[in-house]
Amino acid sequence: MASCSSLFFVLFVFCFYSGVIPSFIEMACESTTKAQFNHQSMLMCTVRPKQTIESLDIILVVWRKTGLDDPVAVVDGRSGNVEYKGLQGYGLADRSLNTMNVSLLISNTKLQHEGEYKCEVTTDSGIATHTTMLEVTAKYNTPTVRSIDRNDIPNAHKTLICEASGGYPKGQLRWFDENKTEWTKSANLTENKRNDGLVELFSELPLLTGSTFSEYTCVVYNASYGKEGSASIVLNNPSPLSEIKTPGSAVIAPVVVIGSLIVGLLMALLFFRRRSQRTHHEVSASDPDVDQSTIGGVNGKDSMA
């Protein structure tokens, strides 16, 4: 009896794919499922009739992953007894075949689970297939920041190093100062892959001579440009104020110096001029010839009178 059922099933499948027997069912699946690393994930798929059917019985469910020869999960009810087999870590939401839910469960999602999956369902009213994608993401750990002295980079006295690991896919480390100004373009970003496939990010930001900001913040972003964490570092000895370089400082500084010199020269000229006038008046008042001439002229006029 079992052999007859198997033969009927094979003939049914052959006729269906030959176009002789139409299918009265279809599948509805999520096109893409995003799963978290080290968490349970589910590829949602359900079976539904295309038209009103009195009864719909699922006979066989097969899940395959692109790149693997063997199915990852199979629920087989062709013999009358439901049997399950599949790879470790995979399962079905309903192994009893009593519902229309044929979703695939992954108990502990890893990077190797990422990829394209195909679900094949056989019922007493036809066959349907559907493909879906699984994308795996992992959140980066909180970054760490440290400072080291550098003498091998021209005009740089320190380098800030930021590290963030445990994420996937590749993200980005960005730098900001205490005024929220971004310095990422001045930094060098590198990445390493761990044995489990997760990514480690490293970013080095050289601090050039004249840098005066006392605090820098490193922010880690995921592949979707979402912020996942940040860390700040406060520098104990920022550069002196005289070394501040701001836009236009190259023009302002010489103007200030020249202006100071001009004011100094004007004050010096005014000082010497006043001193010269005071000296001239003192000499005129103490000159005996001038005094006698003036006095003599007055006396002469009086005597003539």
Buried (B, 14 or more C-beta within 10 A) or exposed (E): EEEEEEEEBEEBBEEBEEEEBEBBBBBEBBEEBEBEBEEEBBBBBBBEBEEEBEEBEBBBBBBBBEEEEEBBBBBBBBEEEBEBEBBEBBBBBBBEBEEBBBBBBBEEBBBEBBBEBBBBBBBEBBBBBBEBBBEBBBBBBEBEBEBEEEEEEEEBBBBBBBBBBBBBBEBBBBBBBEEEEEBBEEBEBEBEEEEEBBBBBBBBBBBBEBBBBBEBBBBBBBEEEEEBBBBEBEBEEBBEEEEEBEEEEEEEEEEEEEEEEEEEEEEEEEEEEEEEEEEEEEEEEEEEEEEEEEEEEEEEEEEEE
